[in-house]
Amino acid sequence: MLTKKEKETYDFIIDFQRKYGQFPLLTEIADGIGITSKGVVHRYVKSLVDQDKIQKIRYKHRGYMLKKIGSDISFSIKKLGKISAGGPIEAIPDKEILELNHIFSNEKCFALKVQGNSMIDAGINDGDWVIIEKNNKIIKSKVLAILIDNQEVTLKFAKLVDKKLIQLIPANKNLKPKSYNLERIEVQGIVIGQIRVL
């Protein structure tokens, strides 16, 4: 059973993880719970490890992770709308929230519902939800959410043809890649997860 201070430490860790997507340093925990001694914080953290609340990861900076996720810990990410996995569709923001119960704990993420079948060979089907981590880099091996002409969004692989031209590549053997001037394209993020609601 947690002491009051251990519970306060655990609650701070959960909030920090939810907000920043990473485990807090001992100094951050100390600041967060209003004490000055890192040694005392270390004792609280060790007690949380002993009680199976968190897990120590050896040889890693910020080398702990939450181990047990109770029903009182919830996490949600914004559903920003729909994304085409066919031809590009108009990017329309959506104010709904998709509850994921701490599956993803990164505030850089948002969810988009897939429309179309252009990415089926990558396992992404019409009606799936894809979890996008914000990133503006073109990464050849990753499925990207791409904004075209600042108004249409699509889900594709991307390949730089030269300094001015980009090719958007579907994962469907029946569809062909399309090329665009690079100035028309803005990468919104990388697909890092997927949810299929049956």
N, C-alpha and C positions, 0 to 999 in steps of 0.2 A: 504494500500500500504506500502511496506517495505521501510524503509530508507536504505541508502547505507550500514550502519554498520549492520543493521538487516539482510539484504541480504547476507552480508559477513558471518555473524554468521550462517545463514541457510545453505549456501553453504558448510561451514566447517562441520556442523552437518551431512549433506548428505554424504560428502566425508569420514568422520570418520565412519559413519554407514556402508558404503560400504566396507571400508577397514577392520574394526575390528568386524563388526556384532553386535555392541552395541552402545548405545547412549553415547556421551562424557560427562565427568564430567565438572562442571563449570570451574575448573582450567585448564582442557584440552582445553576447548573452548577459554579461556582467552589467553593461550599460542599460540593457533592456529591462533587467529586473532590479536595477538600482543598488548594486553592490560594487565594491572596488576590488575585491580579491579574486584573481583568476583561479587560485587554488581552491577556494570554496566552490566556484562554478564547476571546476573539474570534478569535485566530489559529487555535486548534484548530477552531473552528466554521467559519471561512473555508476551512480545509483540507478539512473534511468536505463543504462545498459544492462545492469544486473537484474533489473525488473522487466527486461525484455521489451521496453518501450522504444528504444533506439538500438541501432547496431553500429559497432565500430568497424571501419574499413581501414585496414592497415596500408601504410605507404601512400596515403592520399591526402592532399590538402583538403581541409574541411572534412576530415575523414570519418564522418558519421552519417547515418541516414535513418529516417523514421522507419520503424520495423512493423509496428502494429497500427493499423489505421482503423480507428473505431468509428461508429456511426455518427459520432458527434463532430467528426472532421469532414467537412464537405468542401468541394471545390467546383467551381463552374467556370466555363469560358464563354465568351460572347459568340453567338451565332450571327455572323455578319451578312448572311444571305446565301445565295446560290452561286455555284460556279459551273461553267460549262465544261463537259468532257466530250464536246462535239465541236460545233462552231462556237465562237465567242458569244456570250450573252451580256446584256446590260448589267453592270454592277450595281445592285440595289442593297443598301444596308438593311439589316434585320435586327430588331431590338430584342429578339428572344434570347434566352439563356439555355445552354445545353449543360445539364448537370452531369458531371463525370466522377463525382465522389473521389477526388484526389488521384484519378488515374494519371492526369497530367497536372503538374504543379508549377507551371511556368506561365507567368502573366504575359509573355510575349506571344502566346498562342491564341488562335481563334479558329472557329469551325465554319466550314462551308459545305452545303449540301450539293452533291454532284448531280448534274443533269447531262445525260448523253452517255455514249458508249465508246468514246475515242480512246479511253485509257483501260479498256477491259483486259488487254494482255498484260497489264501491270497489276491486275487484280482489283482495279477500281471500277465499280459498277454504277450504273444509274441508280440514284436514290441513296447511295452511301454518304456518310459524313466523312470529310477529310479534316484532319487537324493540321493546321498550318502554323509553322513557327515563322515569325516575321524575319525576313532576310532580303536584302536587295541584290544579292550576288547571283550571277548565272553559274550554276553548278551542273555540269554536263550529265552526271549520273543520277541526279535527283529529279523527282517530279516537282514542278514549280507551279505556283499560282501566279499568273502573268496578266497584268493590266495592259490592254491595247488601246491606244489613242485616248487614254485617260477616261474611258467610259465602258469598255467591254472587258470582261475577265474570263480567262480560260485556264484549264489545267493541262499542262504539256511538259514533255522534256524539251530542253532548249540547247541549241548548239550555235556558237558564234561562227559564222561563215567567214567574215573578215571584220575590219574595224567599224564598218557601217551597217552590216547586214546580220540578222539573226534568223535562224530556222527554228520553228516550233514543230515538234515531232510528236505525233500521236502514238499511243501504244495499241494500235489496232491495224492488223495487216491489210484491211480493206480501205484504209485512209492514207492519204499522202501528206507529207510535211508541207508547211507553208512558210514562206520567207517574208520578213518585214524589215523595214529600215529600223535600225537600233533606236533611233530617237522616238519612235512610236511605242516602244516597249518599256514597261516598268515592272520589275520582278517584285511581287508582294510578299513572297515567302516560300518555304520549302514544306512539302508534305512530310510530317513526322509520325503520323498515325492515322488510323481509319476506324470508323465504327459502322457496322452494318445492322440496321434495325430490322428485325424479321417480323 
